């Protein structure tokens, strides 16, 4: 009889444990879904704008407001709870052609503005943490402009063009896409090296100057794709936290694109963040990756650096994806995996986007703010709209400048900046316009012009637009 009672008790315990386990998993999944869709999910790197533009003209022609074959479009982002993607302007293959690099970078930024115009109720370019949070609150996707590979920046135009990119809302800029440029060495030594030899080079003097200027204007430095020497030298120069927008950890998978333990600890000391990439080749020796591989890299980085320095950077539309994480709509699977691994709600919120937003906020705080320049400067109205097609390679660039609401115009301050190069414009008092007649043909298709004016009270205004040569 005692034996029967013993077996009965064991049976009840087993059934109870089994029932609890069966019930626990759906409950965990419900918790995961709630955590995911109530968090601000930031994806630190997507290449979708490459797919939006026509392969020949580079003009935008595919609206991601509709279902597409891409890894990320607006319906997939909404389904996957992605609130704030970093949309990269990636300049592929133009490493020795500065005008082409400028044009390609501007083409992809222009595509982002075009996408916003096509989808005003669902998609908004957002360049400050305040704007990002407000856009998400308004139930729109906060599109954050970034640049991957600053091959457009050279000695003759770097700081001028950097400020124009900032005007256009670029929040994060990566110096390299693997290969060297005027700012520094990338993760691979030279373009097209079949042996993919790791680079021994580092940051250039111009790169250091650009890094310091980015600190001043509140633009985050992206250290993904840099050589290890460039990485270390950037951290020596930068006084603001930096971002590795889409990298893995070398402790899990040795690769020149992944960060070593020493780099990760330095990133922690810098206050920065590593956004874990989803590309299987950076995560595992298995040619087919899975969500678990992404989570393994997250675990490793969190265990080494702490929970405050890790985020997500998928590389959607720029690389192949794990078998069970094929596009943006499947992002909640990663949150479910993190819940299963025991991460708390607060920890997951940090991993999904809180840490990256914290870094962006600290970059903004570290920026220099000259209060003497604040206030209402002259009102500038460019003749061209964003992305307008112009039928001349020697266009007349013109804008109205109004000073009715402020102090008189300081005519000496007037500037027109084209592709990073500053010119002294003509000023017509009768029509209140500034203009610049270009006398040499512009190369390539996409260009950027900035009109700058200051009043006698020292208040500066700038208006920047992208235009396209369509002759």
RODO-2510 file (C-alpha; in nm, 4 decimals, decimal comma):
residues 471
     n   res          X          Y          Z
     1     x     0,0000     0,0000     0,0000
     2     x     0,2801     0,2412     0,0888
     3     x     0,4463     0,1618    -0,2442
     4     x     0,1210     0,2480    -0,4291
     5     x     0,0980     0,5815    -0,2487
     6     x     0,4618     0,6504    -0,3320
     7     x     0,4092     0,5854    -0,7048
     8     x     0,0884     0,7901    -0,6997
     9     x     0,2712     1,0835    -0,5437
    10     x     0,5493     1,0613    -0,8017
    11     x     0,2932     1,0467    -1,0832
    12     x     0,1160     1,3573    -0,9529
    13     x     0,4466     1,5455    -0,9260
    14     x     0,5483     1,4485    -1,2797
    15     x     0,2097     1,5451    -1,4206
    16     x     0,2197     1,8712    -1,2290
    17     x     0,5694     1,9524    -1,3566
    18     x     0,4748     1,8594    -1,7138
    19     x     0,1578     2,0678    -1,7006
    20     x     0,3484     2,3654    -1,5595
    21     x     0,6110     2,3337    -1,8335
    22     x     0,3503     2,3140    -2,1075
    23     x     0,1720     2,6177    -1,9693
    24     x     0,4951     2,8082    -1,9036
    25     x     0,6109     2,8144    -2,2643
    26     x     0,2992     2,9859    -2,4071
    27     x     0,3101     3,2291    -2,1149
    28     x     0,6736     3,3058    -2,1908
    29     x     0,5886     3,3594    -2,5555
    30     x     0,3083     3,5969    -2,4612
    31     x     0,5507     3,7842    -2,2377
    32     x     0,8054     3,7971    -2,5208
    33     x     0,5530     3,9401    -2,7642
    34     x     0,4418     4,2010    -2,5122
    35     x     0,8004     4,2988    -2,4332
    36     x     0,8925     4,3197    -2,8000
    37     x     0,6042     4,5337    -2,9193
    38     x     0,6171     4,7624    -2,6167
    39     x     0,9901     4,8292    -2,6574
    40     x     1,1489     5,0808    -2,8925
    41     x     1,3224     4,8471    -3,1360
    42     x     1,6246     5,0022    -3,3068
    43     x     1,8016     4,8252    -3,5928
    44     x     2,1512     4,9687    -3,6228
    45     x     2,2033     4,8888    -3,9905
    46     x     1,9853     4,8200    -4,2943
    47     x     2,0819     4,8587    -4,6610
    48     x     1,7294     4,8794    -4,8027
    49     x     1,7779     5,2088    -4,9873
    50     x     2,0101     5,0287    -5,2315
    51     x     1,7032     4,8397    -5,3502
    52     x     1,4825     5,1477    -5,3674
    53     x     1,6867     5,3188    -5,6411
    54     x     1,7039     5,2300    -6,0093
    55     x     2,0263     5,0478    -6,0905
    56     x     2,1058     5,2778    -6,3840
    57     x     1,9802     5,6254    -6,2942
    58     x     1,9946     5,5878    -5,9133
    59     x     1,6614     5,7681    -5,8973
    60     x     1,4151     5,6167    -5,6477
    61     x     1,1587     5,3919    -5,8120
    62     x     1,0455     5,1290    -5,5591
    63     x     0,8115     5,2258    -5,2778
    64     x     0,8770     5,0256    -4,9613
    65     x     0,5380     5,1373    -4,8348
    66     x     0,4123     4,8306    -5,0190
    67     x     0,5055     4,4639    -4,9835
    68     x     0,8335     4,3905    -5,1591
    69     x     1,0809     4,1058    -5,1880
    70     x     1,3250     4,3010    -4,9690
    71     x     1,4288     4,1995    -4,6192
    72     x     1,2757     4,5225    -4,4918
    73     x     0,9867     4,7335    -4,6094
    74     x     0,7285     4,9268    -4,4117
    75     x     0,4786     4,6373    -4,3810
    76     x     0,7536     4,3982    -4,2666
    77     x     0,8981     4,6525    -4,0246
    78     x     0,5534     4,7095    -3,8742
    79     x     0,4887     4,3356    -3,8488
    80     x     0,8267     4,2859    -3,6832
    81     x     0,7913     4,5771    -3,4445
    82     x     1,0973     4,7609    -3,5787
    83     x     1,0566     5,1239    -3,4806
    84     x     1,3819     5,2957    -3,5743
    85     x     1,6039     5,1488    -3,8478
    86     x     1,9383     5,3044    -3,9390
    87     x     1,9111     5,3410    -4,3182
    88     x     2,2641     5,3290    -4,4577
    89     x     2,3876     5,5163    -4,7631
    90     x     2,6486     5,2659    -4,8790
    91     x     2,8927     5,3651    -5,1528
    92     x     2,9879     5,0364    -5,3139
    93     x     3,2775     5,0087    -5,5532
    94     x     3,3724     5,3748    -5,6094
    95     x     3,6802     5,3909    -5,3901
    96     x     3,8946     5,5859    -5,6368
    97     x     3,6186     5,8073    -5,7783
    98     x     3,5256     6,0904    -5,5419
    99     x     3,2495     6,2486    -5,7555
   100     x     3,0872     5,9077    -5,8031
   101     x     3,1055     5,8386    -5,4284
   102     x     2,9391     6,1725    -5,3534
   103     x     2,6679     6,1028    -5,6091
   104     x     2,5967     5,7524    -5,4807
   105     x     2,5822     5,8644    -5,1176
   106     x     2,3405     6,1439    -5,2048
   107     x     2,1319     5,9101    -5,4216
   108     x     2,0583     5,6860    -5,1241
   109     x     1,9898     5,9766    -4,8882
   110     x     1,7586     6,1216    -5,1525
   111     x     1,5817     5,7844    -5,1741
   112     x     1,5110     5,8093    -4,8022
   113     x     1,3513     6,1529    -4,8467
   114     x     1,1502     6,0200    -5,1415
   115     x     1,0298     5,7279    -4,9292
   116     x     0,9165     5,9709    -4,6609
   117     x     0,7284     6,1723    -4,9229
   118     x     0,5544     5,8579    -5,0500
   119     x     0,4551     5,7437    -4,6997
   120     x     0,3949     6,0530    -4,4832
   121     x     0,1594     5,8751    -4,2436
   122     x     0,3932     5,5848    -4,1712
   123     x     0,7526     5,6956    -4,2200
   124     x     0,9470     5,9991    -4,0979
   125     x     1,3140     6,0900    -4,1161
   126     x     1,4235     6,1437    -3,7561
   127     x     1,7725     6,2611    -3,6680
   128     x     1,7675     6,3438    -3,2974
   129     x     1,6688     6,1222    -3,0075
   130     x     1,3836     6,3617    -2,9334
   131     x     1,2570     6,3285    -3,2910
   132     x     1,3001     5,9504    -3,2847
   133     x     1,0947     5,9105    -2,9685
   134     x     0,8223     6,1448    -3,0938
   135     x     0,8014     5,9655    -3,4293
   136     x     0,7693     5,6286    -3,2572
   137     x     0,5053     5,7737    -3,0253
   138     x     0,3165     5,8866    -3,3371
   139     x     0,3200     5,5235    -3,4573
   140     x     0,5481     5,5967    -3,7515
   141     x     0,8778     5,4378    -3,8449
   142     x     1,1624     5,6670    -3,7392
   143     x     1,4047     5,6521    -4,0325
   144     x     1,7563     5,7422    -3,9172
   145     x     1,9932     5,8437    -4,2008
   146     x     2,3455     5,7000    -4,1797
   147     x     2,6464     5,6631    -4,4086
   148     x     2,8466     5,3435    -4,4531
   149     x     3,1822     5,4233    -4,6077
   150     x     3,2871     5,7903    -4,6190
   151     x     3,4601     5,7609    -4,9559
   152     x     3,3045     6,0924    -5,0549
   153     x     3,5143     6,2806    -4,7974
   154     x     3,8517     6,4016    -4,9252
   155     x     4,1003     6,6697    -4,8229
   156     x     3,9345     6,9327    -5,0425
   157     x     3,5750     6,8829    -4,9244
   158     x     3,5630     6,6761    -4,6039
   159     x     3,4415     6,9224    -4,3419
   160     x     3,2135     7,1154    -4,5755
   161     x     3,0473     6,7988    -4,7034
   162     x     3,0296     6,6518    -4,3518
   163     x     2,8240     6,9526    -4,2412
   164     x     2,5988     6,9158    -4,5446
   165     x     2,5379     6,5516    -4,4531
   166     x     2,4551     6,6692    -4,1022
   167     x     2,2081     6,9205    -4,2494
   168     x     2,0429     6,6303    -4,4329
   169     x     1,9919     6,4493    -4,1044
   170     x     2,2786     6,1998    -4,1143
   171     x     2,3163     6,0821    -3,7550
   172     x     2,5872     5,8162    -3,7841
   173     x     2,8838     5,7930    -4,0214
   174     x     3,1121     5,4949    -4,0726
   175     x     3,4521     5,5844    -4,2111
   176     x     3,5021     5,2640    -4,4086
   177     x     3,3392     4,9808    -4,5913
   178     x     3,6318     4,7440    -4,5393
   179     x     3,8768     4,9286    -4,7644
   180     x     4,0992     5,2295    -4,7049
   181     x     4,0138     5,5885    -4,7883
   182     x     4,1277     5,9386    -4,6972
   183     x     4,0075     5,8917    -4,3382
   184     x     4,1725     5,5620    -4,2551
   185     x     4,2181     5,1927    -4,3189
   186     x     3,9321     4,9472    -4,3322
   187     x     3,9097     4,5881    -4,2143
   188     x     4,0598     4,4589    -4,5415
   189     x     4,3887     4,5947    -4,6688
   190     x     4,2983     4,6727    -5,0285
   191     x     3,9904     4,6553    -5,2474
   192     x     3,9551     4,3250    -5,4297
   193     x     4,2248     4,1401    -5,2326
   194     x     4,1407     3,7713    -5,2950
   195     x     4,3144     3,6738    -4,9700
   196     x     4,1136     3,9301    -4,7673
   197     x     4,4327     4,0315    -4,5899
   198     x     4,3649     4,2184    -4,2637
   199     x     4,4835     4,5774    -4,2779
   200     x     4,7757     4,7088    -4,0755
   201     x     4,6963     5,0762    -4,1403
   202     x     4,5112     5,3186    -3,9170
   203     x     4,3501     5,6604    -3,8850
   204     x     4,4815     5,9453    -4,1008
   205     x     4,5241     6,3067    -3,9914
   206     x     4,2143     6,3942    -4,1939
   207     x     4,0256     6,1101    -4,0281
   208     x     4,1163     6,2462    -3,6853
   209     x     3,9979     6,5921    -3,7901
   210     x     3,6689     6,4494    -3,9167
   211     x     3,6220     6,2500    -3,5938
   212     x     3,6691     6,5620    -3,3824
   213     x     3,4283     6,7574    -3,6019
   214     x     3,1691     6,4808    -3,5716
   215     x     3,1977     6,5089    -3,1928
   216     x     3,1336     6,8824    -3,2204
   217     x     2,8193     6,8520    -3,4327
   218     x     2,6687     6,5506    -3,2558
   219     x     2,7198     6,2892    -3,5267
   220     x     2,8087     5,9402    -3,4022
   221     x     3,1161     5,7577    -3,5324
   222     x     3,0532     5,4042    -3,6588
   223     x     3,3537     5,1746    -3,6035
   224     x     3,2209     4,8706    -3,7919
   225     x     3,4343     4,7882    -4,0984
   226     x     3,7395     4,9715    -3,9596
   227     x     4,0793     4,8086    -3,9314
   228     x     4,1736     4,7343    -3,5729
   229     x     4,4369     5,0082    -3,5763
   230     x     4,1830     5,2602    -3,7047
   231     x     3,9426     5,1482    -3,4315
   232     x     4,1984     5,2078    -3,1562
   233     x     4,3056     5,5442    -3,2930
   234     x     3,9445     5,6627    -3,3298
   235     x     3,8823     5,5784    -2,9644
   236     x     4,1869     5,7848    -2,8696
   237     x     4,0503     6,0854    -3,0598
   238     x     3,6770     6,0676    -2,9897
   239     x     3,5451     6,2308    -2,6751
   240     x     3,1961     6,0915    -2,7387
   241     x     3,0736     5,7311    -2,7353
   242     x     3,0978     5,5403    -3,0634
   243     x     2,8815     5,2745    -3,2274
   244     x     2,9694     4,9464    -3,3949
   245     x     2,6570     4,9456    -3,6097
   246     x     2,6696     4,5846    -3,7321
   247     x     2,9461     4,3593    -3,6044
   248     x     2,9918     4,0249    -3,4349
   249     x     3,2290     3,9185    -3,1583
   250     x     3,5619     3,7587    -3,2455
   251     x     3,5474     3,5445    -2,9317
   252     x     3,2635     3,3507    -3,0950
   253     x     3,3785     3,3684    -3,4577
   254     x     3,7205     3,4942    -3,5634
   255     x     3,6778     3,7380    -3,8514
   256     x     3,8366     4,0735    -3,9307
   257     x     3,4887     4,2293    -3,9232
   258     x     3,4265     4,1123    -3,5662
   259     x     3,5486     4,2857    -3,2514
   260     x     3,7988     4,1238    -3,0160
   261     x     3,7484     4,1063    -2,6405
   262     x     3,9938     4,3941    -2,6010
   263     x     3,7947     4,6048    -2,8459
   264     x     3,4674     4,5216    -2,6731
   265     x     3,6052     4,6232    -2,3336
   266     x     3,7396     4,9458    -2,4835
   267     x     3,3982     5,0103    -2,6363
   268     x     3,2476     4,9637    -2,2908
   269     x     3,4962     5,2091    -2,1380
   270     x     3,4123     5,4546    -2,4164
   271     x     3,0420     5,4270    -2,3280
   272     x     2,9598     5,2907    -2,6718
   273     x     2,7557     5,0010    -2,8050
   274     x     2,8045     4,7017    -3,0340
   275     x     2,5000     4,6190    -3,2446
   276     x     2,5143     4,2471    -3,3182
   277     x     2,4895     4,1643    -3,6881
   278     x     2,2660     3,8820    -3,8192
   279     x     2,4904     3,7763    -4,1102
   280     x     2,5700     3,4054    -4,0525
   281     x     2,9232     3,4331    -4,1954
   282     x     3,0139     3,6606    -3,9030
   283     x     2,8389     3,4451    -3,6437
   284     x     2,9129     3,0792    -3,7041
   285     x     3,1111     2,8265    -3,9056
   286     x     2,7792     2,6781    -4,0137
   287     x     2,6815     2,8222    -4,3549
   288     x     2,3200     2,8364    -4,2378
   289     x     2,2763     3,0532    -3,9310
   290     x     1,9883     3,0641    -3,6857
   291     x     1,8387     3,2996    -3,4291
   292     x     2,0330     3,1097    -3,1645
   293     x     2,3595     3,2210    -3,3264
   294     x     2,2617     3,5871    -3,2969
   295     x     2,1631     3,5305    -2,9343
   296     x     2,4936     3,3513    -2,8666
   297     x     2,6859     3,6612    -2,9754
   298     x     2,4570     3,8784    -2,7637
   299     x     2,5208     3,6515    -2,4636
   300     x     2,8962     3,6678    -2,5140
   301     x     2,9023     4,0464    -2,5447
   302     x     2,6700     4,0966    -2,2463
   303     x     2,8752     3,8624    -2,0272
   304     x     3,1922     4,0517    -2,1174
   305     x     3,0704     4,4124    -2,1379
   306     x     2,7530     4,4230    -1,9329
   307     x     2,3942     4,4713    -2,0427
   308     x     2,4314     4,8430    -2,1255
   309     x     2,6574     4,8128    -2,4292
   310     x     2,4884     4,5667    -2,6662
   311     x     2,2209     4,6195    -2,9312
   312     x     2,1066     4,4955    -3,2726
   313     x     2,2323     4,5697    -3,6255
   314     x     2,0781     4,3224    -3,8681
   315     x     2,2333     4,4185    -4,2049
   316     x     1,8948     4,3546    -4,3686
   317     x     1,9170     4,3887    -4,7480
   318     x     2,2952     4,3935    -4,7261
   319     x     2,3698     4,0293    -4,6449
   320     x     2,2116     3,6868    -4,6236
   321     x     2,0089     3,6208    -4,3100
   322     x     1,9661     3,3281    -4,0682
   323     x     1,7300     3,0549    -4,1843
   324     x     1,4696     3,1410    -3,9205
   325     x     1,5207     3,5195    -3,9331
   326     x     1,4778     3,5887    -4,3023
   327     x     1,3334     3,9383    -4,2875
   328     x     1,2204     4,2192    -4,0598
   329     x     0,8816     4,0623    -3,9866
   330     x     1,0561     3,7815    -3,7969
   331     x     1,2385     4,0067    -3,5507
   332     x     1,0125     3,9007    -3,2572
   333     x     1,1732     3,5552    -3,2751
   334     x     1,4915     3,7048    -3,1346
   335     x     1,3060     3,8548    -2,8399
   336     x     1,1463     3,5161    -2,7723
   337     x     1,4916     3,3599    -2,7711
   338     x     1,6163     3,6208    -2,5241
   339     x     1,3185     3,5556    -2,2958
   340     x     1,3890     3,1819    -2,3102
   341     x     1,7487     3,2548    -2,2063
   342     x     1,6350     3,4354    -1,8947
   343     x     1,6815     3,8016    -1,9824
   344     x     1,4494     4,0329    -1,7911
   345     x     1,2073     4,2783    -1,9490
   346     x     1,4332     4,5714    -1,8620
   347     x     1,7399     4,3981    -2,0052
   348     x     1,5624     4,3113    -2,3291
   349     x     1,4393     4,6691    -2,3681
   350     x     1,8016     4,7822    -2,3519
   351     x     1,9160     4,5225    -2,6048
   352     x     1,6340     4,5955    -2,8495
   353     x     1,7092     4,9656    -2,8703
   354     x     1,7518     5,1376    -2,5370
   355     x     2,1300     5,1089    -2,5409
   356     x     2,1657     5,2477    -2,8929
   357     x     1,9346     5,5395    -2,8157
   358     x     2,1333     5,6070    -2,4995
   359     x     2,4540     5,6345    -2,7038
   360     x     2,2907     5,8685    -2,9563
   361     x     2,1708     6,0867    -2,6690
   362     x     2,5182     6,0991    -2,5153
   363     x     2,6678     6,1923    -2,8526
   364     x     2,4201     6,4801    -2,8679
   365     x     2,5109     6,5912    -2,5155
   366     x     2,8825     6,5855    -2,5985
   367     x     2,8330     6,8127    -2,9005
   368     x     2,9372     7,1749    -2,8827
   369     x     2,6487     7,4200    -2,8732
   370     x     2,7312     7,7825    -2,9442
   371     x     2,4441     7,9694    -2,7799
   372     x     2,5454     8,2870    -2,9624
   373     x     2,4341     8,1258    -3,2881
   374     x     2,0902     8,0246    -3,1631
   375     x     1,7699     8,2052    -3,2459
   376     x     1,5940     8,3071    -3,5632
   377     x     1,8359     8,3770    -3,8417
   378     x     1,7456     8,4805    -4,1953
   379     x     1,4705     8,2799    -4,3652
   380     x     1,6151     8,0966    -4,6663
   381     x     1,3965     7,9562    -4,9449
   382     x     1,5906     7,7565    -5,2069
   383     x     1,4586     7,7644    -5,5614
   384     x     1,4835     7,3865    -5,5882
   385     x     1,2935     7,1229    -5,3923
   386     x     1,4631     6,8202    -5,2369
   387     x     1,5550     6,5754    -5,5125
   388     x     1,4568     6,8086    -5,7961
   389     x     1,5770     6,7167    -6,1451
   390     x     1,7697     6,9953    -6,3224
   391     x     1,8407     6,9884    -6,6957
   392     x     2,1778     7,1649    -6,6892
   393     x     2,5264     7,0619    -6,5811
   394     x     2,6022     7,4293    -6,5122
   395     x     2,2931     7,5262    -6,3137
   396     x     2,2112     7,8601    -6,1588
   397     x     2,1710     7,7910    -5,7870
   398     x     1,9458     8,0458    -5,6205
   399     x     1,7575     8,1106    -5,2969
   400     x     1,5519     8,3888    -5,1437
   401     x     1,6820     8,5326    -4,8172
   402     x     1,4406     8,7173    -4,5888
   403     x     1,5419     8,9132    -4,2792
   404     x     1,2106     9,0741    -4,1862
   405     x     1,1848     8,8910    -3,8546
   406     x     1,5355     8,9631    -3,7357
   407     x     1,8409     9,1837    -3,7555
   408     x     1,9708     9,3048    -4,0947
   409     x     2,1533     9,0587    -4,3156
   410     x     2,5305     9,0334    -4,2857
   411     x     2,6135     9,0269    -4,6559
   412     x     2,9743     8,9243    -4,5938
   413     x     2,8531     8,6000    -4,4351
   414     x     2,6679     8,4710    -4,7417
   415     x     2,7800     8,1327    -4,8738
   416     x     2,6686     7,8748    -5,1244
   417     x     2,8274     7,5341    -5,0707
   418     x     2,8238     7,2698    -5,3442
   419     x     2,9426     6,9163    -5,2678
   420     x     3,1455     7,0452    -4,9741
   421     x     3,3099     7,3365    -5,1585
   422     x     3,2217     7,6886    -5,0441
   423     x     3,1608     7,9725    -5,2918
   424     x     3,0929     8,3432    -5,2508
   425     x     2,7516     8,4062    -5,4084
   426     x     2,6019     8,7071    -5,5795
   427     x     2,3506     8,8990    -5,3696
   428     x     2,0658     9,0985    -5,5222
   429     x     1,9159     9,3360    -5,2663
   430     x     1,6208     9,4237    -5,4873
   431     x     1,5037     9,0630    -5,5163
   432     x     1,6540     8,9508    -5,1826
   433     x     1,8198     8,6532    -5,3496
   434     x     2,1598     8,4915    -5,3382
   435     x     2,2796     8,2978    -5,6410
   436     x     2,5719     8,1112    -5,7891
   437     x     2,6146     8,0481    -6,1589
   438     x     2,8343     7,7429    -6,2038
   439     x     3,0758     7,7816    -6,4940
   440     x     3,2121     7,4271    -6,5101
   441     x     3,0146     7,1117    -6,5789
   442     x     2,9168     6,9130    -6,2735
   443     x     3,0306     6,5524    -6,2934
   444     x     2,7919     6,2698    -6,2090
   445     x     2,4201     6,3051    -6,1358
   446     x     2,3488     6,3766    -5,7696
   447     x     2,4762     6,6883    -5,5927
   448     x     2,4044     6,8819    -5,2754
   449     x     2,3807     7,2581    -5,2306
   450     x     2,3652     7,4582    -4,9094
   451     x     2,2623     7,8222    -4,8797
   452     x     2,4009     7,9893    -4,5674
   453     x     2,3267     8,3361    -4,4316
   454     x     2,3889     8,5195    -4,1060
   455     x     2,2275     8,8333    -3,9706
   456     x     2,3968     9,1200    -3,7862
   457     x     2,3002     8,9595    -3,4553
   458     x     2,5131     8,6574    -3,5420
   459     x     2,2224     8,4164    -3,6007
   460     x     2,3021     8,1682    -3,8784
   461     x     2,0588     7,9852    -4,1057
   462     x     2,1296     7,7044    -4,3525
   463     x     1,9099     7,5272    -4,6048
   464     x     2,0422     7,2190    -4,7812
   465     x     1,8877     7,0301    -5,0733
   466     x     1,9908     6,7450    -5,3009
   467     x     1,9461     6,7896    -5,6754
   468     x     1,9867     6,5654    -5,9787
   469     x     2,1355     6,6463    -6,3190
   470     x     1,8924     6,4999    -6,5680
   471     x     2,0260     6,6172    -6,9049
***
